Amino acid sequence: MIETATDAKTRDAYRAAHYERSRAFGELLNWLGRKSPSR
């Protein structure tokens, strides 16, 4: 399958959204880890 410019844009946008989501999730885990006294 030939990749068009639109496909590249969609893939980049999806990758950026996934990166932001995983980064935010990591920050949330770090915040919960700091808040919890057990760890």
C-alpha positions, 0 to 999 in steps of 0.5 A: 500500500502506498502511503499518502501525505494524509496517511503520514499526517494521520499517523503522526497525529496518532503518535503524538496523541498516544505520546501525550496520553502515555506521558500524562499517565506516567505523570499521574502514576508518579504523582500517586506514588509520591502521594502514597506513604507506603512506597 
